[in-house]
């Protein structure tokens, strides 16, 4: 290996690491607010990439029909709760969020399909279809067991991951897809050449991280999420709805996953089940951050990306093994240096 090859591998590692950093931040956020190890985070990557690919190909993405069906399930669950409690006032908001909004986005997707719209418009339409799926998923799968133990929530996450993978196969098919690059060309710096797409990925990831920081630091909803992450019971006593916090958290996680999928789709072919491995690498970075520290998780993600790049050069057949083995010494180190805390504490 010479210096030029090392620079190319570092560039690839930083590009992939930027994606893993976004996923790691989303995983840390979901765990901090809802105590859920969100295994299906990778599925939002898949849904975002394949939805955008559908719009680019001039088709109505399967996400549009899936969003309407999932919204209907959430709405029926709210109706059942309203009947049991004999309180129908919350149904107005539920009808708007779970029925009207998905139908509007579905009709918009049908109208836009085949019209050769600019890529930026396709990106916005993709966000409109994928991001609402986050709060709906929380309502259907996680809200009924929100107060359960971490183990129960983990089991639910495994079930949701398997269900979303199966739905991905049904609504998107088994064929892989790529999307056009957001930017063409390259920038030559000394002995290496940096592709414009890599700069778009890293720049967009940094911009999204900064936007998340501003959201948590300066907005009322961001501060509510921070309060819920620090102490769920205390936040509830202060009038902060944990249900609202959960839905916002899952919406942010869906937004991050969708963005990640759209950024990575021009670089690699995405299949209906590709999100699992991508999400697991983000999970490794989140574990490095202890599922608590956003900066450490982001730094760990860059390390995971660089390790993956060099592993693919030296031992491509074992690159996944090498990356996932990294989690073992991290867990051993944390188990020896941290104090066990009971969940009730």
Secondary structure as GFF3:
##gff-version 3
##sequence-region A 1 345
A	DSSP	alpha_helix	3	34	.	.	.	ID=ss1
A	DSSP	alpha_helix	41	56	.	.	.	ID=ss2
A	DSSP	alpha_helix	62	85	.	.	.	ID=ss3
A	DSSP	alpha_helix	91	95	.	.	.	ID=ss4
A	DSSP	pi_helix	96	100	.	.	.	ID=ss5
A	DSSP	alpha_helix	101	112	.	.	.	ID=ss6
A	DSSP	alpha_helix	119	130	.	.	.	ID=ss7
A	DSSP	alpha_helix	132	137	.	.	.	ID=ss8
A	DSSP	pi_helix	138	142	.	.	.	ID=ss9
A	DSSP	three_ten_helix	143	145	.	.	.	ID=ss10
A	DSSP	alpha_helix	150	172	.	.	.	ID=ss11
A	DSSP	beta_strand	186	189	.	.	.	ID=ss12
A	DSSP	beta_strand	192	195	.	.	.	ID=ss13
A	DSSP	alpha_helix	196	218	.	.	.	ID=ss14
A	DSSP	alpha_helix	220	230	.	.	.	ID=ss15
A	DSSP	alpha_helix	232	237	.	.	.	ID=ss16
A	DSSP	alpha_helix	242	265	.	.	.	ID=ss17
A	DSSP	alpha_helix	275	288	.	.	.	ID=ss18
A	DSSP	alpha_helix	294	314	.	.	.	ID=ss19
A	DSSP	three_ten_helix	316	318	.	.	.	ID=ss20
A	DSSP	alpha_helix	319	337	.	.	.	ID=ss21
###
